[in-house]
């Protein structure tokens, strides 16, 4: 499979996986803003995306489930601040 990729593409892929946690944190921070502003079905969509980002950032499934149960963007922001 690597034979089909250029060295440049390989470098991009390696950098993505090396920085995956930082990317997850950044995306989670962006989603928190959306969470503050959304409600109803949109809020559920934002939560699904946010959970994915939090998982990539390194939070455990229990922590993510706790944050989702509380449904408080401020708690999510505090959790991200601790890992950032």
C-alpha atoms as an extended CHARMM CRD file, in Angstrom:
* protein
*
        84  EXT
         1         1  UNK       CA              0.0000000000        0.0000000000        0.0000000000  PROA      1               0.0000000000
         2         2  UNK       CA              2.8870000000        2.3680000000        0.7000000000  PROA      2               0.0000000000
         3         3  UNK       CA              4.0710000000        1.8900000000       -2.8760000000  PROA      3               0.0000000000
         4         4  UNK       CA              1.1290000000        3.9870000000       -4.0590000000  PROA      4               0.0000000000
         5         5  UNK       CA              2.0190000000        7.0000000000       -1.8980000000  PROA      5               0.0000000000
         6         6  UNK       CA              4.6200000000        9.6260000000       -2.5650000000  PROA      6               0.0000000000
         7         7  UNK       CA              7.1350000000       10.5080000000        0.1620000000  PROA      7               0.0000000000
         8         8  UNK       CA              5.2760000000       13.7990000000        0.6110000000  PROA      8               0.0000000000
         9         9  UNK       CA              1.9980000000       11.9680000000        1.2400000000  PROA      9               0.0000000000
        10        10  UNK       CA              3.7210000000        9.6550000000        3.7180000000  PROA      10              0.0000000000
        11        11  UNK       CA              5.0510000000       12.6800000000        5.6120000000  PROA      11              0.0000000000
        12        12  UNK       CA              1.5700000000       14.2320000000        5.7810000000  PROA      12              0.0000000000
        13        13  UNK       CA              0.0850000000       10.9980000000        7.1330000000  PROA      13              0.0000000000
        14        14  UNK       CA              2.8380000000       10.6090000000        9.7540000000  PROA      14              0.0000000000
        15        15  UNK       CA              2.4070000000       14.2210000000       10.8880000000  PROA      15              0.0000000000
        16        16  UNK       CA             -1.3420000000       13.7540000000       11.2160000000  PROA      16              0.0000000000
        17        17  UNK       CA             -0.9860000000       10.7440000000       13.5090000000  PROA      17              0.0000000000
        18        18  UNK       CA              1.8320000000       12.3760000000       15.4650000000  PROA      18              0.0000000000
        19        19  UNK       CA             -0.3600000000       15.4340000000       16.1340000000  PROA      19              0.0000000000
        20        20  UNK       CA             -3.6820000000       13.6370000000       16.4520000000  PROA      20              0.0000000000
        21        21  UNK       CA             -4.1990000000       14.6060000000       20.1010000000  PROA      21              0.0000000000
        22        22  UNK       CA             -3.4740000000       18.2900000000       19.4210000000  PROA      22              0.0000000000
        23        23  UNK       CA             -5.8680000000       18.2360000000       16.4810000000  PROA      23              0.0000000000
        24        24  UNK       CA             -8.5230000000       16.6270000000       18.6910000000  PROA      24              0.0000000000
        25        25  UNK       CA             -8.0870000000       19.3230000000       21.3330000000  PROA      25              0.0000000000
        26        26  UNK       CA             -8.3720000000       22.1180000000       18.7900000000  PROA      26              0.0000000000
        27        27  UNK       CA            -11.4920000000       20.6380000000       17.1900000000  PROA      27              0.0000000000
        28        28  UNK       CA            -13.0260000000       20.0340000000       20.6320000000  PROA      28              0.0000000000
        29        29  UNK       CA            -12.4480000000       23.6740000000       21.5610000000  PROA      29              0.0000000000
        30        30  UNK       CA            -14.1930000000       24.7580000000       18.3710000000  PROA      30              0.0000000000
        31        31  UNK       CA            -17.1030000000       22.4210000000       19.1250000000  PROA      31              0.0000000000
        32        32  UNK       CA            -17.5350000000       23.8740000000       22.6210000000  PROA      32              0.0000000000
        33        33  UNK       CA            -18.4100000000       27.2240000000       21.0650000000  PROA      33              0.0000000000
        34        34  UNK       CA            -21.0190000000       25.5200000000       18.9070000000  PROA      34              0.0000000000
        35        35  UNK       CA            -22.3370000000       23.6880000000       21.9700000000  PROA      35              0.0000000000
        36        36  UNK       CA            -22.9370000000       26.9720000000       23.8020000000  PROA      36              0.0000000000
        37        37  UNK       CA            -24.9830000000       28.2630000000       20.8630000000  PROA      37              0.0000000000
        38        38  UNK       CA            -26.9240000000       25.1570000000       19.8590000000  PROA      38              0.0000000000
        39        39  UNK       CA            -30.0590000000       23.4970000000       21.1300000000  PROA      39              0.0000000000
        40        40  UNK       CA            -32.3260000000       20.6320000000       20.1480000000  PROA      40              0.0000000000
        41        41  UNK       CA            -31.2520000000       18.3370000000       17.3270000000  PROA      41              0.0000000000
        42        42  UNK       CA            -28.2960000000       20.5350000000       16.4630000000  PROA      42              0.0000000000
        43        43  UNK       CA            -26.9840000000       20.1580000000       20.0270000000  PROA      43              0.0000000000
        44        44  UNK       CA            -27.1090000000       16.3500000000       19.7250000000  PROA      44              0.0000000000
        45        45  UNK       CA            -25.1450000000       16.5370000000       16.4770000000  PROA      45              0.0000000000
        46        46  UNK       CA            -22.5440000000       18.7810000000       18.1070000000  PROA      46              0.0000000000
        47        47  UNK       CA            -22.2570000000       16.3760000000       21.0620000000  PROA      47              0.0000000000
        48        48  UNK       CA            -21.6150000000       13.4150000000       18.7400000000  PROA      48              0.0000000000
        49        49  UNK       CA            -18.8330000000       15.3050000000       17.0020000000  PROA      49              0.0000000000
        50        50  UNK       CA            -17.4600000000       16.6120000000       20.3110000000  PROA      50              0.0000000000
        51        51  UNK       CA            -17.3020000000       13.1110000000       21.8080000000  PROA      51              0.0000000000
        52        52  UNK       CA            -15.2370000000       11.9630000000       18.8600000000  PROA      52              0.0000000000
        53        53  UNK       CA            -12.8230000000       14.8810000000       19.2870000000  PROA      53              0.0000000000
        54        54  UNK       CA            -12.5400000000       14.3200000000       23.0360000000  PROA      54              0.0000000000
        55        55  UNK       CA            -11.7160000000       10.6690000000       22.4360000000  PROA      55              0.0000000000
        56        56  UNK       CA             -8.9470000000       11.6560000000       20.0210000000  PROA      56              0.0000000000
        57        57  UNK       CA             -7.6670000000       14.1910000000       22.5550000000  PROA      57              0.0000000000
        58        58  UNK       CA             -7.1630000000       11.3960000000       25.0760000000  PROA      58              0.0000000000
        59        59  UNK       CA            -10.1480000000       11.5450000000       27.4440000000  PROA      59              0.0000000000
        60        60  UNK       CA            -11.4500000000        8.2220000000       28.6920000000  PROA      60              0.0000000000
        61        61  UNK       CA            -14.8880000000        6.9460000000       27.7380000000  PROA      61              0.0000000000
        62        62  UNK       CA            -16.0640000000        7.3720000000       31.3460000000  PROA      62              0.0000000000
        63        63  UNK       CA            -15.0120000000       11.0300000000       31.4000000000  PROA      63              0.0000000000
        64        64  UNK       CA            -16.7040000000       11.6920000000       28.0790000000  PROA      64              0.0000000000
        65        65  UNK       CA            -19.9240000000        9.9980000000       29.2180000000  PROA      65              0.0000000000
        66        66  UNK       CA            -19.8780000000       12.0280000000       32.4550000000  PROA      66              0.0000000000
        67        67  UNK       CA            -19.4670000000       15.2920000000       30.5210000000  PROA      67              0.0000000000
        68        68  UNK       CA            -22.2360000000       14.3530000000       28.1340000000  PROA      68              0.0000000000
        69        69  UNK       CA            -24.5790000000       13.4510000000       31.0070000000  PROA      69              0.0000000000
        70        70  UNK       CA            -23.9430000000       16.8370000000       32.6460000000  PROA      70              0.0000000000
        71        71  UNK       CA            -24.4530000000       18.6180000000       29.2960000000  PROA      71              0.0000000000
        72        72  UNK       CA            -22.4910000000       21.6480000000       30.5220000000  PROA      72              0.0000000000
        73        73  UNK       CA            -20.0990000000       23.2920000000       28.0330000000  PROA      73              0.0000000000
        74        74  UNK       CA            -18.1810000000       24.9080000000       30.9160000000  PROA      74              0.0000000000
        75        75  UNK       CA            -17.2710000000       21.4800000000       32.3140000000  PROA      75              0.0000000000
        76        76  UNK       CA            -16.1040000000       20.3510000000       28.8980000000  PROA      76              0.0000000000
        77        77  UNK       CA            -13.9490000000       23.4750000000       28.5930000000  PROA      77              0.0000000000
        78        78  UNK       CA            -12.3710000000       22.7600000000       31.9890000000  PROA      78              0.0000000000
        79        79  UNK       CA            -11.6260000000       19.1700000000       31.0180000000  PROA      79              0.0000000000
        80        80  UNK       CA             -9.9460000000       20.2810000000       27.7920000000  PROA      80              0.0000000000
        81        81  UNK       CA             -7.9660000000       22.9410000000       29.6210000000  PROA      81              0.0000000000
        82        82  UNK       CA             -6.5430000000       20.2550000000       31.9310000000  PROA      82              0.0000000000
        83        83  UNK       CA             -5.2570000000       18.1180000000       29.0520000000  PROA      83              0.0000000000
        84        84  UNK       CA             -4.0910000000       20.9540000000       26.8160000000  PROA      84              0.0000000000
